[in-house]
Amino acid sequence: MPNFLANLLNFSRFKLWTRTAERVIGVDVGSSSIKVVQLRREKGQVILETYGEMATGPYRNLAVGQAAVLPPDKLTEVTHDLFREANVTTPLASLAIPLGSSLLIIVEIPRVGPEMLAKVIPIEARKYIPVPISEVALDWWVIPKPRPTESEKAAREAEVAAGDEVAKQSSVLAENKLEVLVVAIHNAVISQYQNLCQSLGLTPAFFEIETFSAIRSVYGGEAAPTVILDLGAGTTKLAIVDSGIVRLSHTIAKGAQDITVALSRSLGVDFAKAEEIKRRVGLVERYNGQSVTPIVSSILEYIFSEVNKALTVYQAKQKRAVNKIVLIGGGALLRGLLELAGQSFEVPVTLGRPFDKTRAPAFLENLLAEAGPGFSVAIGLALRHLQSLD
């Protein structure tokens, strides 16, 4: 299958790497922590050299796990500390742009050639982007038709055989239109990341929206749609990937931090203690003889309800059934969450295993499998660069 994801957000002016470099770091600047992964390519294999995470909360006098907006000097400080602790040895870096700092839309236009497309897309994008086009970096990708599953092929063949005129007309109309994924990032955001690289002495290979990086590290290339559900600290991000293309992107305004806050209020402890309880007890053990599941159930039920709504709308519109849900992000590490999610959705739910795409010592297998969901973005970033060397 063509690797459509590797071509997205291919802003040539930011691609500064040399073709000979085969060692790179992926840097994921999240709301509550920063993660780094260093990979190298050797004899066709991707080798994990080091990885690490540093909480941002303490750099703003907040607790570990709390979302923190860092000023440039503090962001540089925490990233520098992380690189030192993780023993990062290469300046070549790929960085993730937060989904909240970007805009992803799908526009439908009449079928036109590449030259006309370049003129039409900025005009269409103006309808959705609340700032002048000159203030954003704009990229787009024509969405190929999804690969039908065997059951979908059979259904369409049956419609044609039965002489379904509505189905035939719909097919003709679809052939005369293009669906285009349009991506916009504010130039000011890109400048912030360029300044971070400069202050750390990094050579930026590229910047990429975090969603695409995560997909690259955990998506299996299935023909049926797959949901990538990223449970972050402040928000939960949902992406539906169909035949390698992001067909729907949605942000839910609740995340792992909300669970900690609920525990703090209900148990009468401070945030730091509540975060400790969340990580140690999860949804499977008891704290002082009390199950914490009822305390956090309303938050998880809200998140899962929003996901189910998005799935219902997508499946009804596209007439394609979602195949599975992959959980990633730091919040996915909550003990017992996978089982609870499995009870809340009608499709299989798995944890992302991005480290499976790297080679590492066997004794680290269990540790990497446990930590993997939180490093999906960082690994996807580094993988893109190494794949570009082929």
Secondary structure by P-SEA (a helix, b strand, c coil): cccccccccccccccccccccccbbbbbbcccbbbbbbbbbcccbbbbcccccccccccccccccccccccaaaaaaaaaaaaaaaccccccbbbbcccccbbbbbbbbccccaaaaaaaaaaaaaacccccccccbbbbbbcccccccaaaaaaaaaaaaaccaaaaaaaaaaaabbbbbbbbbbaaaaaaaaaaaaaacccccccccaaaaaaaacccccccbbbbbbbcccbbbbbbbccccccbbbbbcccaaaaaaaaaaaacccaaaaaaaaaacccccccccccccccaaaaaaaaaaaaaaaaaaaaaaacccccbbbbbcccccccaaaaaaaaacccbbbbbcccccccccccaaaaaaaacccaaaaaaaaaaaaaaac
